[in-house]
Amino acid sequence: MKIKEGFVLKAVAGSHLVVPLGSHVVDFASIIKLSDTGAFLWAQLNDDKTKEDLVTALTAEYDVDTDTASKDIDKFIQKLKEADLIE
């Protein structure tokens, strides 16, 4: 899975915001603000990644166990799917 084209992550005043580009501006209903961890995962999803890839990256970057990382990633991916941001 990876982030759909037409969306970028921007740092604005210390916050991480998902910003639509081009034709997506019209269809995008709201701004999405990400935590530092969410921004880290977003960056990972700029390339095609599996959930296992994300778990490995998250546990290497943060002090979190595999089970917690897996559950948190499931929630994050679900939110991205609901917003139609990943393919």
Secondary structure, DSSP 8 states (H G I E B T S, - for coil): --B-TTEEEEEETTEEEEEE-TTHHHH--S-EEE-HHHHHHHHHTTS---HHHHHHHHHHHSS--HHHHHHHHHHHHHHHHHTT-B-
